[in-house]
Amino acid sequence: MCLSIPSKVITIHQDEQAVTVDTMGVKRKVSSHLMAEPLEIGDYVLIHIGFVMNKIDKTDAMESLALYREIVEKLELEEKES
């Protein structure tokens, strides 16, 4: 199973058909070769194996990120209690 965390486009590399994204504080460059529509800084995208697969709505991205943060917080709390 693959979980795709919404990632925010922070830099566009036109010459490489790539973008740099921020995924919950982790920044990395990924390919945008598979995207038919253009990406803009601030867009939220889903990534699979280093490729942007699709753009998602900001509201949906924020809801998903809030849930991921909640999961991380609960896991960290459980780890401290162990």
C-alpha positions in Angstrom: 0.0 0.0 0.0 1.2 3.5 -0.8 0.2 6.6 1.1 0.6 9.8 -0.7 1.0 12.8 1.5 0.0 16.2 -0.1 3.1 18.2 -1.1 3.3 21.9 -1.8 5.2 23.1 -4.9 7.8 25.6 -3.7 10.1 25.8 -6.8 9.6 25.1 -10.5 12.6 23.9 -12.6 11.3 24.5 -16.1 14.5 23.3 -17.8 14.3 20.0 -16.1 10.6 19.4 -16.1 10.8 19.1 -12.3 9.6 20.8 -9.2 10.8 21.1 -5.6 8.1 20.2 -3.1 7.7 20.5 0.6 6.2 17.4 2.2 5.5 18.2 5.9 8.9 20.0 6.2 10.9 17.7 4.0 12.0 19.3 0.7 12.9 17.3 -2.4 13.0 17.6 -6.2 10.5 15.4 -8.2 9.7 15.0 -11.8 6.7 16.7 -13.4 7.1 14.9 -16.7 3.7 13.1 -16.2 1.7 16.2 -15.6 -0.4 17.5 -18.5 -1.4 20.7 -16.8 1.1 23.3 -15.7 2.1 23.6 -12.1 2.5 26.8 -10.2 4.2 27.6 -6.9 1.7 27.0 -4.1 -0.1 24.1 -5.8 -0.6 20.9 -3.8 0.3 17.7 -5.5 0.4 14.0 -4.9 3.7 12.1 -5.7 4.4 8.5 -6.5 7.9 7.1 -6.9 9.4 10.5 -7.6 6.8 11.7 -10.1 4.0 14.2 -9.6 0.8 12.3 -10.4 -1.9 14.9 -9.9 -2.7 18.3 -8.5 -5.2 18.4 -5.6 -7.4 21.1 -4.1 -5.8 23.2 -1.3 -8.7 22.5 1.1 -8.4 18.7 0.6 -4.6 19.0 1.0 -5.0 20.9 4.3 -7.5 18.3 5.6 -5.2 15.4 4.7 -2.1 17.1 6.2 -4.0 17.8 9.5 -4.9 14.1 9.7 -1.3 13.1 9.0 0.0 15.5 11.7 -2.6 14.0 14.2 -1.3 10.5 13.3 2.3 11.5 13.8 1.5 13.1 17.2 -0.3 10.0 18.4 2.6 7.7 17.3 5.1 10.0 19.0 3.0 9.9 22.2 2.8 6.1 22.1 6.5 5.9 21.6 7.2 8.1 24.7 4.8 6.0 26.8 6.5 2.7 25.8 
